[in-house]
Amino acid sequence: MLAAVPLIWMTSPDWDYPFVSRMAVLAGEPVHFLGVPLVSLLVDLMRPPSAPYRNWYYRIPLEWFVAMPLWMFVWGSIETYVLGWVFI
């Protein structure tokens, strides 16, 4: 996941946007895009190695269509209204 951070920085369209602070790009965007995959990885690492992995068929759509949009909204709101990194 750490290898994805420079790629996120390189593809960010917010570098020249005057209403987005540098901290939002440097710290906020990696948290924004890697928050759900990191939690998913940690859940998988906490599972015992001998336990069968049977719930993937509902967990993948749940992460893609529920957790990711919800996290994007929550983190975007935190960046904008709590941390003040993005100005509307």
Sequence and secondary structure as in RCSB ss.txt:
>XXXX:A:sequence
MLAAVPLIWMTSPDWDYPFVSRMAVLAGEPVHFLGVPLVSLLVDLMRPPSAPYRNWYYRIPLEWFVAMPLWMFVW
GSIETYVLGWVFI
>XXXX:A:secstr
 TTHHHHHHHT TTTT TTB HHIIIIIHHHHHHHHHHHHHHHHHHS TTS    HHHHHHHIIIIIHHHHHHHH
HHIIIIIS  B  
